[in-house]
Amino acid sequence: MSDIQRAVAFYEGKLRLQSLRSGPSANIADGSRVYGSGGVPALNVYQAVTAGKTPATVATWYVEDIDQIVDELLASGVEFIRYDQLEHDAKGITARAGGGRIAWFQDPDGNTFALEADV
């Protein structure tokens, strides 16, 4: 993220991830957070000048009920990406190659994340 406080607002506020610990990032004393998922450390977010520079999906969460998670995130103000070449439902969920379903969203810097489910 380009700004760790904006990251905290997004990851803790909108995504409701629990920060397990914070620490330094480069020259920023409190510039990183480690977030838990499924009860274990799963995502390290840190302030960096290269934030949002990759077009690739940077992380994917595999979920049991993609509809429920997407509904919760939509209610928190998360917007889902719709790609022109894919057919999405009203929530922004699309069929995943090989079966299942997937939905993408971005953080405030444009880092792309995905939610995937087998059904």
C-alpha positions in Angstrom: 0.0 0.0 0.0 1.1 3.5 -0.6 -0.3 4.6 2.8 -0.5 2.2 5.7 -3.3 4.1 7.4 -5.5 3.9 4.3 -4.6 0.2 4.1 -5.6 -0.3 7.7 -9.0 1.4 7.0 -9.6 -0.9 4.1 -8.3 -4.3 5.4 -9.6 -3.9 8.9 -12.7 -1.7 8.1 -14.1 -3.0 4.8 -12.6 -6.6 4.8 -12.8 -7.0 8.5 -9.5 -8.8 8.7 -7.9 -9.1 12.1 -4.5 -7.6 12.5 -2.3 -10.1 14.3 0.7 -7.8 14.6 2.3 -4.6 13.2 5.9 -3.7 12.6 8.3 -1.7 10.5 8.4 -1.5 6.8 11.6 0.1 5.3 11.9 3.5 7.0 8.3 3.5 8.5 8.2 2.4 12.1 4.6 1.1 12.0 4.4 0.5 8.2 3.2 -3.1 8.1 0.5 -5.4 9.3 0.1 -9.1 9.3 -3.5 -10.2 9.0 -5.0 -13.5 10.0 -7.3 -15.7 7.9 -8.6 -19.0 9.1 -6.9 -18.4 12.5 -3.4 -18.2 11.1 -1.2 -15.4 9.7 -2.2 -15.2 6.0 -1.5 -11.7 4.5 1.3 -9.3 5.0 0.4 -5.7 4.0 3.1 -3.1 4.0 3.7 0.5 2.8 5.7 0.6 -0.4 6.3 2.9 -3.4 5.4 0.0 -5.8 1.9 -0.5 -4.4 -0.7 -1.3 -7.1 1.8 -1.7 -9.9 1.1 -5.3 -10.9 -1.9 -6.2 -13.0 -1.9 -9.8 -11.6 -4.1 -11.0 -8.8 -1.9 -10.7 -5.7 -3.9 -13.0 -3.4 -6.8 -15.4 -3.5 -9.1 -16.5 -0.6 -10.8 -19.9 -1.1 -14.2 -19.7 0.5 -17.1 -22.1 1.1 -19.9 -19.7 0.5 -18.8 -17.1 -2.1 -22.3 -15.5 -2.2 -22.3 -14.8 1.5 -18.8 -13.3 1.5 -19.5 -11.2 -1.5 -22.8 -9.9 0.1 -20.9 -9.0 3.3 -18.2 -7.2 1.3 -20.7 -5.4 -0.8 -22.4 -4.2 2.3 -19.0 -2.9 3.6 -18.6 -0.9 0.4 -16.2 -3.2 -1.5 -16.7 -2.9 -5.2 -16.2 -6.0 -7.4 -14.4 -5.9 -10.8 -16.3 -6.8 -13.9 -14.1 -7.9 -16.9 -15.6 -7.2 -20.3 -14.7 -10.6 -21.7 -16.5 -12.5 -18.8 -20.1 -12.9 -17.9 -20.8 -11.8 -14.3 -23.9 -12.2 -12.2 -25.5 -9.2 -10.5 -22.9 -9.4 -7.6 -19.9 -9.6 -9.9 -19.3 -13.3 -9.6 -18.3 -15.3 -12.7 -17.6 -18.9 -13.6 -14.1 -20.0 -12.9 -12.0 -21.9 -15.5 -12.3 -25.6 -14.6 -15.5 -25.2 -12.6 -16.5 -23.2 -9.6 -17.0 -19.4 -9.2 -14.7 -16.4 -8.7 -15.0 -12.7 -8.0 -12.3 -10.0 -8.0 -11.9 -6.7 -6.1 -9.2 -4.2 -5.5 -7.8 -2.4 -2.5 -7.5 1.5 -2.7 -4.1 1.2 -4.5 -5.5 -1.1 -7.2 -4.0 -4.4 -5.9 -6.3 -7.1 -7.1 -7.6 -9.9 -4.9 -9.9 -12.8 -5.6 -12.5 -14.9 -3.8 -12.9 -18.4 -5.2 -15.4 -21.2 -4.4 -15.7 -24.7 -5.8 -19.5 -24.3 -6.2 
